[in-house]
Amino acid sequence: MTFGLLLLPVAFSGCVSDSAAQDQSEVVARIGELEISLTDLEETWNEEDPRGRNRMLQELYEARLQSLNVLVGNHLIDREADAQGISRQELLDQEIPARITPVTDEEVDLLYEQNKGRLGGRTLEEVRPEIRTALEQQRPIQALRRFMNELRDVAEDVVLTLNPPRQKVEVSDGDRSKGPQNAPVVIVEFSDFECPYCQRATETLNELLRRYPDEIRFIYKDFPLPNHPNAFKAAEAGHCANDQGKFWEFHDILFERQEALDIESLKTYARELGLDVNVFSTCLEESRHADSVNEDMSVARSYGTSSTPTLFINGRPVFGAMPLEVFDQIVREELETFTRQ
C-alpha cells in the first residue's frame, strides 16, 4: 500500500474566495448616480439575517482552515522527509501504517445508530460489512491527518494567521461577569435558565473557567425563549439577586433546579441564599428589570441569536452546547493571537 497520493477533502471552490476577497468599499450596484458598496450590502445582510450570515462566514472560515491545514501539513511532511534524507513517499510508507488503527465493533454500532433513519429499515447486521468497509477506507486519511498534527505539535515555527469571523459584541463594566476585567478572552453567553442545553453549557463553561482563571472574563446575558414559561421571570429574578450582590449564586441554583422556576420557588431560593426576601419579592412583582431582560434579547437578536445557548468568544460565535474541547481550542487560539500582538 502506498500513501503518496492521499489527500484530505477540501470544501468550497476558488470562486468563493474571489467574491469574498472584494474590497469593502467596492461598488456592487448602481441606481443612477447612487452607488451601493459591499459595506452597504454587508450591513443590510447583517440586519436582515445575522444568524445566517454568521453561520455562512463560519462555514467559509472552517473550509479555508481545513485547506490551510492540508497545505501546512504537506509542507511539514516534505520538510521532515528532507531532514531524514528520504523521499516523501518513503516517509509516508514508514509512518502511516503504524497510525492506522483497527475498526472496532463499537464504532460500527455508533455509526449505525447515528444514521439508522437513513438506512431504509435495514438492520445492523445487514449493513455491518458496508459500515466497516467505509470506516476502513477512511483510516489511511485519518492516519495521515494524525501524522500531520504530530508534526505540527513539534514544529516551533508554524503560525496560522487566518482570521476567523467575528461579531462585534458590546460589553460594559456593569455587565454581570466573573474573571478579570482586562482578561484577553471575553466570553459572552446569551442564555435561558429553563433551557437544558444551557445547563449543559454552564457545566462546560465552569470547567473552562477553572482551566483559565486569569485569562477569561465571562459575561452572562439573558435570552429567555418564549416556549419556556418560567424563563423570563427567572431572568428578571437574576437581576433582582444581582441587586443584592448574589447573582452568580442565584445563577447556579437556578440551573441546578431547572424543574422548579415558578415565582414561589424563586423566592425560596432567594431566602436560602440569605437575600432580603421582601426586597427581592417586590423587585420581582414590580418587574423592575423586565426592560433589562428585553434589552438583552433585542441585542442578542441583532447578533443573530435565535436559540440558546449562543456564545461569542472574543466575538467568535458558538451556537449550542458544544463539547469542552471546542471551547478550549478557541480559547487557546485566542490566547496565541493575544501573545503575538
Secondary structure, 3 states (H helix, E strand, C coil): CCCCCCCCCCCCCHHHHHHHCCCCCCEEEEECCEEEEHHHHHHHHHHHCHHHHHHHHHHHHHHHHHHHHHHHHHHHHHHHHHHHCCCHHHHHHHHCHHHCCCCCHHHHHHHHHHHHHHCCCCCHHHHHHHHHHHHHHHHHHHHHHHHHHHHHHHCCCCCCCCCCCCCCCCCCCCCCEECCCCCCEEEEEEECCCCHHHHHHHHHHHHHHHHCCCCEEEEEEECCCCCCCCHHHHHHHHHHHHHCCCHHHHHHHHHHCCCCCCHHHHHHHHHHCCCCHHHHHHHHHCCCCHHHHHHHHHHHHHCCCCCCCEEEECCEEEECCCCHHHHHHHHHHHHHHHHHC
